[in-house]
Each structure stands twice: as structure tokens, then as C-alpha cells.
Amino acid sequence: MTDKDSHPKQNALASDATGQDQNVAQGRRRLIKIGATAVPVIMTLASKPVLAWHCKSPSAWGSEQINPNTSLINNPGHASYVDETWTITNWRDNTKRSAVGYSDKPWTKLYATYPCLKNTSCNLSQSGTSWDMITVSKLFSVVPIARPSGLSDTATVKTVLTSGTNFQKYIICSQLNYLLLASKNEMDNCTSMDELKKMATGLYTPPGLGGVTWVEADIVSYLNNNWFTRP
């Protein structure tokens, strides 16, 4: 279909115009073409499944739990993001989060960021082993995350993420996600790695909540409901 067929009014305007008027008419046609192209793109983005997450700070989220009627309940937190985090299952099985479109599997990304996990030149025990053979001792000696209690040095991380406690799983995966994804999805707007490391102790006092202390179940609830990781 030609421009003449698709935009008769604009073509009529162009035929009557001269000099500057003709330039204006041509500009209008260009804008119409751009608009016709842009609309389907916008509609496509809007029609995609909504998988975005948002997280709130421990103090904001904690306030809502204490007082559901607080004005903070109407605060949507930070803007929603298309990006999500790798789940506990993704870390356990080294699988992609297909809904997110990450090009890397989580352990592939972790190896690239902390090559001593796999590089034999680092002279660490069990260097060069596959991701499913990385031990608790190896992970926490290389990657700067806080270790939850109750873990055996010789257990593999895969074993912990399979049969460990919910608290251990959430603490490990939330910190790993933060290390690798915070700059990508702005998770660092919600809390800091220092606060996540404090949570790893199992007793956590969120700033600004008047000394309220969270136990393991509270910490897991925060990490789960604010999408630091999911099952």
C-alpha cells in the first residue's frame, strides 16, 4: 500500500503546499509513519506477562507487618522491574530463569565473577570441579557472602539447596542474587549486602523499627515476599 493510499489527507495537503508548507506536510507524514510503527511496539510491551517484582526496605516492609493500616501500605515501594532473580531451584540445578531472559545460568555467572571457584591456578581445594561439586567451605572461602549456621564444610552447596533448611537456602541464594544482579535490577535500592549479612545470623534487627528483632522465619518471609529469591 502506498503513502497515497494510506494517508489521503496528508497527500492532499502535500500537493497543495509549496516551499515551507510542503516541508511541514512532509514532516507530518514522517511523524505519522513513526507513530504507526511505535504503537504496535508499545502494545506488545504492555501485553507481555507481568513478572516484574519490587522490593521494600526491611524497615518499610516491617512497618507494614506491625501495622497493616500504616500509610506505608499505600507506598508501592520502588518501581517494578522486568528483571527477576534466580530462584533457589535455579541455583540448585543451575538452570536459567526463562521468564526473565537472563542469558547466563547462575553458576556460569558466578564462575565468571569469581573465577577462583573453578580456576585451578588459585590453588584452592577442589578447584576445577563442576558447579554441583562446590562445597560449602569452597563457596564461602571465595565468594564474599555471610554463612548461615548449621552448615557442614564438606557438604556440597547443591546438597544444602536440596535438603537444607529454608533459612539456609534463602540466605545463600538471596546473597548470591544480590552480588550478581543488584546493579541490573536495582535491588540495592531496597537494602544493602551488609544488612543481608546481618540476616544470616538468624537474629536481625531492622533499622528504624524500634528494636524489633526478626527470627529466621521473619527473615525468610521478608526475602521471599520482596523477591530476593523465591523457591
Steps between C-alpha positions, in 0.01 A plus 500: 500500500643843407508815714242642261262214575563489875502875577274680246458809716872546546566446128238758411663746737840435345373555144358844588798617701814671365832596656478502878145367502612196301782432749251514786272255321787260442598526866148413602507191280825388662352540847194303399722219371700499824182494703357213299819303566525588868145411602530125436831494689343666803204266485733201481690607810182570692352164408797296626437298817565708807780324687659811643581520869566779742668492838471716807752575769488287815372798699222585253389141462530436874283802575226359281510170687472676836226737390309401186321836512819703477521751218797304369264227384398731214860555401575264212864495603747540223386477142432158358768349283476255215802315636460238765743302709614142464298264716631248751419230246700686232803503730451139606477370142697774320210589272406826330205710606330476163230748591764764560713446196834487678757368258704335774432214732568613859814291556638606163462861607649428843805328346556798271483741793704287743729284282679353801195283554610300197848618400771253602762777504346639818647204696182439693369159594261346249585761235379411155203297620159536346239725657316211666817396683579839654507457877376734768862561603600590145207732438541703815878520468476657156171688476450793744169395653409420860460139601182388680550271796468122493690431178758225461824606330505188285138511388447617144302816443265297280429272796425797726265647239331162473463387861609795714265719701294769333704759686830365367366487145358852504806654662742345250297569186393852600860605555618339177222673308592831659865463405423420138180691429472803728632742239279340235165516676573771760454264792751720681228767527329274753779399735875441509724196508596596854136463607469166320810378682346603831192295410725196455549484878135400543423792732460833323397844624382713207602867524223738594264246657563586864706195586267239353694179437423256222562127538571262212135469393464880483816533295388232255163672468668831417737349244221301336237774489747757371636273227863471607445139406207263469461123537 
